[in-house]
Amino acid sequence: MTTTSSDASAPTARRLLIVGPPGAGKGTQAVRVAEELSIPAISTGDIFRANVSGQTELGVLAKSYMDKGEYVPDSITNDMVRSRLAEADARDGFLLDGYPRTLDQVEALDGMLAELGTELDMVLLLVVEQEEVVGRLVARGAEQGRSDDTEETIRRRLEVYAEQTAPLIDVYEQRGLVRRVDGMASIDEVTAALREALGSR
């Protein structure tokens, strides 16, 4: 297995999932970890945008739901992720951000990885305090003029995360894949803690 360093202590986990509530800093950390391991950071948001802008068959289908303000069905999301994981750059590893979000998607991902003859190495869980997250996102909303980052909508998004993602974490916990990292620290400290977690496999 190839690593990005000749150091014997270099991380060996290369098929990863990063999880955490809105505002935990998943996107920032996903990019950093992926760059360090020379694997693609794959977010569902990026996949959607790439398919929609590329006017792929799946992208056109997804846009028809998005334009009506409806959720894109799991079947379409699953097909997009399956297609992305089959690309050459993901052959030696990947870091998923934003997928899976539900138990049904966990099952779908299991099937995709089985088709590829592989499985997840680790699930990185960023742990943050709810009130800290609310404060972060309200401040970001004020700075960026984002109307969707009101305290009411943020608290609702956190409720949805707790409802949908807690069961998902439990499943991966039972498989012994979850590594908890304090997401309350500085960005660099969180990156260092993630690096340490990756080396603990």
C-alpha positions in Angstrom: 0.0 0.0 0.0 1.4 3.4 -1.0 1.7 6.2 1.5 2.8 9.8 1.0 5.8 9.4 3.3 8.6 6.9 3.8 8.1 7.4 7.5 7.1 4.0 9.1 4.6 5.8 11.3 2.8 7.3 8.3 -1.0 6.8 8.4 -2.1 3.6 6.7 -5.9 4.3 6.8 -6.8 5.5 3.3 -10.5 4.8 2.9 -12.1 7.3 5.2 -15.3 9.0 6.2 -15.4 12.2 8.2 -18.4 13.0 10.2 -19.5 15.9 12.4 -22.3 18.4 12.9 -22.7 21.5 10.7 -20.0 24.0 11.7 -17.6 21.4 13.0 -15.1 22.2 10.3 -15.4 18.9 8.3 -14.8 20.6 4.9 -11.6 22.3 6.0 -10.2 19.2 7.7 -11.3 16.9 4.8 -9.2 18.9 2.3 -6.2 18.9 4.6 -6.2 15.2 5.4 -6.9 14.3 1.8 -4.0 16.4 0.6 -1.6 14.9 3.1 -2.6 11.3 2.1 -2.8 12.2 -1.7 -6.3 10.9 -1.9 -9.4 12.7 -3.2 -11.7 14.5 -0.7 -15.2 13.6 -2.0 -18.1 15.6 -0.8 -21.6 15.1 -2.0 -22.0 18.8 -2.6 -19.0 18.7 -5.1 -20.4 15.6 -6.7 -23.8 17.2 -7.2 -22.2 20.4 -8.6 -20.0 18.5 -11.0 -22.9 16.4 -12.4 -25.2 19.3 -12.7 -22.6 21.6 -14.4 -21.5 18.7 -16.6 -25.2 18.0 -17.5 -24.7 14.3 -16.9 -27.8 12.1 -17.0 -27.8 11.9 -13.2 -27.1 15.7 -12.9 -30.1 16.6 -15.1 -32.2 14.2 -13.0 -30.9 15.7 -9.7 -31.5 19.3 -10.9 -35.1 18.5 -11.7 -35.6 17.8 -7.9 -33.4 20.6 -6.7 -35.2 23.2 -8.9 -38.5 22.2 -7.2 -36.9 22.6 -3.8 -37.1 18.8 -3.2 -34.6 16.4 -1.7 -32.7 14.4 -4.3 -33.7 10.8 -3.8 -31.1 8.4 -2.3 -31.1 6.3 -5.5 -29.7 9.2 -7.5 -27.2 10.3 -4.8 -26.0 6.7 -4.4 -25.5 6.4 -8.2 -23.4 9.6 -8.2 -21.3 8.4 -5.3 -20.8 4.9 -6.9 -19.7 6.6 -10.1 -17.2 8.9 -8.3 -15.7 6.0 -6.2 -15.1 4.1 -9.4 -12.9 6.8 -10.9 -9.2 6.1 -11.1 -8.0 8.7 -8.5 -10.1 7.0 -5.8 -8.6 3.5 -6.4 -6.0 3.8 -3.7 -8.1 5.7 -1.2 -10.7 8.5 -0.6 -12.1 10.6 2.1 -15.9 10.9 2.0 -17.5 14.1 3.5 -21.3 14.3 3.7 -22.1 10.8 2.7 -23.5 8.5 4.0 -26.0 10.6 6.0 -28.6 7.9 6.7 -28.7 4.2 7.6 -30.0 3.4 4.1 -27.0 5.1 2.6 -24.6 3.2 4.9 -26.0 0.0 3.5 -25.7 1.4 -0.1 -22.0 2.4 0.6 -21.3 -1.1 2.0 -22.6 -2.5 -1.3 -20.5 -0.1 -3.4 -17.3 -0.9 -1.5 -18.0 -4.6 -1.7 -18.3 -4.3 -5.5 -14.9 -2.6 -5.5 -13.5 -5.3 -3.3 -12.7 -2.9 -0.4 -14.1 -1.4 2.8 -13.8 1.6 5.0 -10.7 1.8 7.1 -11.8 4.5 9.6 -14.5 7.0 10.5 -13.2 10.3 11.8 -15.8 12.0 14.1 -15.3 15.7 15.0 -16.9 16.2 18.4 -18.0 19.8 19.2 -20.4 21.4 21.7 -23.7 22.4 20.3 -23.7 25.9 21.6 -20.2 26.5 20.2 -21.4 25.3 16.8 -24.5 27.6 16.9 -22.2 30.6 17.8 -19.8 29.8 15.0 -22.5 29.5 12.4 -24.4 32.6 13.5 -21.1 34.6 13.3 -20.4 33.1 9.8 -23.9 34.0 8.7 -23.5 37.6 9.8 -20.0 37.9 8.2 -21.1 36.4 4.9 -24.6 37.8 4.8 -26.1 34.3 4.7 -29.8 34.3 5.3 -29.9 30.6 6.0 -27.5 30.9 9.0 -30.1 32.2 11.5 -30.1 30.7 15.0 -33.4 29.0 14.3 -32.4 27.3 11.1 -29.0 26.3 12.6 -30.7 24.6 15.5 -33.0 22.7 13.2 -30.1 21.5 11.1 -28.4 20.3 14.3 -31.6 18.4 15.2 -31.7 16.8 11.8 -28.0 15.8 12.1 -28.7 14.2 15.5 -31.7 12.4 14.2 -30.1 11.0 11.1 -26.4 10.7 11.9 -26.4 9.4 15.5 -27.6 6.0 14.4 -25.0 6.0 11.6 -22.2 6.6 14.1 -23.5 3.8 16.3 -23.3 1.4 13.3 -19.7 2.3 12.6 -18.9 2.3 16.4 -20.0 -1.3 16.5 -17.6 -2.1 13.7 -14.8 -0.5 15.7 -14.1 2.1 13.0 -14.8 5.4 14.9 -12.1 7.7 16.1 -13.2 10.7 18.0 -11.4 14.0 17.7 -12.0 17.2 19.6 -13.3 19.7 17.0 -13.3 22.6 19.5 -9.5 23.1 19.2 -7.8 25.3 16.7 -7.8 24.3 13.0 -4.1 23.2 13.2 -4.7 21.3 16.5 -7.6 19.4 15.0 -5.5 18.5 11.9 -2.7 17.2 14.2 -5.3 15.2 16.2 -6.7 13.7 13.0 -3.2 12.8 11.9 -2.6 11.0 15.2 -5.9 9.2 14.9 -5.0 8.0 11.4 -1.8 6.6 12.7 -3.5 4.7 15.5 -5.0 2.0 13.2 
